Each structure stands twice: as structure tokens, then as C-alpha cells.
Amino acid sequence: MAEFIYKTLAYGGFIVAPLCCGWAWWSWIRTEKSSIRPWRRIASELGLGLLSAGIGLGVFSISYLYKHPYLGGPGLPDATITSMEAGAVFGLAAFLMSFLAKSWTRIAMVLSSIGLL
């Protein structure tokens, strides 16, 4: 049982962020845009873009780490560290922008950015 809980917590982060990001995009596409103020619409679109970029950088850093595990010497490769730092900045910016989104899009963006961080 302990191994199941460990694997769920260890690999859950790889699943939660992309699923919630897809949910946020789906919720945003279904939202009636004419009822949303322009500043809120721009903030939501910017937050969704930042969130998608952060997930893309996370995928790149993990794939680069598995492809080149010994490039960084005893630590991680430099490209992995740089992409992880940029992804964390994008995730934090998306988290802050998510509070300006509406309704279910906001909830999905918050969950996805927390999963990303």
C-alpha cells in the first residue's frame, strides 16, 4: 500500500498539470467571450499561454534529462536546469494570472499551475 501511495504522489504531478491545462482550455473555448471584460479576456488568454509554455518547458526538461543523463557531470544538465527555471517562472506567472480568469477556467488554471510548480 505504501508503494502505491508513493507512486501516486510521484507520478501524479506529471498527469495533473496537463489534464487541468486541457480542462482550462476547454472551459475557455466554451465561455461566451462577449460577456467578459476585455482586460479579463486578455489576462485569461495570457495565463493560458503561459501555462501551456510552462508545461512544454517541463516536458522538454524531463525529456532532455532522460536523453542526456550524464552531460551535467554530477548534477543535472545545464539545459534541464535552465528550462526548469523558465518553466517555474511561467508557472508562477500563470498562477498569478489565473486569479483574473472567470469561473471554471480560473479553477482549472489554479490547479494546473500548482501542479506545475
C-alpha positions as CSV (number, residue, x, y, z in Angstrom):
1,M,0.0,0.0,0.0
2,A,2.8,2.4,0.8
3,E,4.4,1.8,-2.6
4,F,1.1,2.6,-4.3
5,I,0.8,5.9,-2.4
6,Y,4.4,6.8,-3.2
7,K,3.9,6.1,-7.0
8,T,0.6,8.0,-7.0
9,L,2.3,11.1,-5.4
10,A,5.5,10.8,-7.5
11,Y,3.8,10.4,-10.9
12,G,0.6,12.4,-10.2
13,G,2.4,15.6,-10.9
14,F,3.1,14.5,-14.5
15,I,-0.6,13.9,-15.0
16,V,-2.4,16.7,-13.1
17,A,-0.9,19.7,-14.7
18,P,-1.5,18.7,-18.4
19,L,-5.0,17.4,-17.6
20,C,-6.0,20.6,-15.8
21,C,-4.5,22.7,-18.6
22,G,-6.6,20.9,-21.1
23,W,-9.6,21.4,-18.9
24,A,-8.8,25.2,-18.7
25,W,-8.5,25.5,-22.5
26,W,-11.8,23.5,-22.9
27,S,-13.5,25.7,-20.4
28,W,-12.1,28.9,-22.0
29,I,-13.3,27.8,-25.5
30,R,-16.8,27.1,-24.2
31,T,-17.0,30.5,-22.4
32,E,-19.1,33.2,-24.1
33,K,-16.4,35.8,-24.7
34,S,-18.9,38.8,-25.2
35,S,-19.8,38.7,-21.6
36,I,-16.2,39.0,-20.3
37,R,-14.5,42.3,-19.9
38,P,-11.6,42.9,-22.3
39,W,-8.9,43.1,-19.6
40,R,-10.1,39.8,-18.1
41,R,-10.2,38.1,-21.5
42,I,-6.6,39.3,-22.2
43,A,-5.4,38.1,-18.8
44,S,-7.0,34.7,-19.3
45,E,-5.5,34.2,-22.7
46,L,-2.1,35.3,-21.5
47,G,-2.4,33.0,-18.4
48,L,-3.4,30.0,-20.6
49,G,-0.5,30.7,-23.0
50,L,2.0,30.9,-20.1
51,L,0.6,27.8,-18.6
52,S,1.0,25.9,-21.9
53,A,4.5,27.2,-22.3
54,G,5.4,26.1,-18.8
55,I,4.1,22.6,-19.4
56,G,6.0,22.5,-22.7
57,L,9.2,23.5,-20.9
58,G,8.6,20.9,-18.2
59,V,8.3,18.2,-20.9
60,F,11.4,19.4,-22.6
61,S,13.4,19.4,-19.3
62,I,12.3,15.9,-18.4
63,S,12.9,14.5,-21.9
64,Y,16.4,16.2,-22.1
65,L,17.3,14.8,-18.7
66,Y,16.4,11.2,-19.8
67,K,18.1,11.6,-23.2
68,H,21.4,13.1,-21.8
69,P,21.7,12.0,-18.2
70,Y,25.5,12.4,-17.9
71,L,26.0,15.8,-19.6
72,G,26.0,17.9,-16.4
73,G,28.6,16.0,-14.6
74,P,27.5,15.0,-11.1
75,G,24.4,17.3,-11.3
76,L,21.7,17.9,-13.9
77,P,22.5,19.1,-17.4
78,D,22.5,22.8,-17.9
79,A,19.7,22.8,-20.4
80,T,17.5,20.9,-18.0
81,I,18.2,23.4,-15.2
82,T,17.5,26.4,-17.5
83,S,14.3,25.0,-18.8
84,M,13.1,24.1,-15.3
85,E,13.8,27.6,-14.1
86,A,12.0,29.2,-17.0
87,G,9.0,26.8,-16.6
88,A,8.8,27.7,-12.9
89,V,8.7,31.4,-13.8
90,F,6.0,30.8,-16.4
91,G,4.0,28.6,-14.0
92,L,4.2,31.3,-11.3
93,A,3.1,34.0,-13.8
94,A,0.2,31.8,-14.9
95,F,-0.8,31.2,-11.3
96,L,-1.0,35.0,-10.7
97,M,-2.9,35.5,-14.0
98,S,-5.3,32.7,-13.1
99,F,-7.0,34.8,-10.5
100,L,-8.2,37.2,-13.2
101,A,-9.9,34.4,-15.2
102,K,-13.5,33.5,-14.8
103,S,-15.3,30.6,-13.2
104,W,-14.1,27.1,-14.1
105,T,-11.3,28.4,-16.2
106,R,-9.9,30.0,-13.0
107,I,-10.2,26.8,-11.0
108,A,-8.5,24.7,-13.8
109,M,-5.7,27.2,-14.2
110,V,-5.0,27.3,-10.5
111,L,-4.9,23.6,-10.2
112,S,-2.7,23.2,-13.3
113,S,-0.2,25.9,-12.2
114,I,0.0,24.4,-8.7
115,G,0.7,21.0,-10.3
116,L,3.3,22.6,-12.5
117,L,5.1,24.3,-9.6
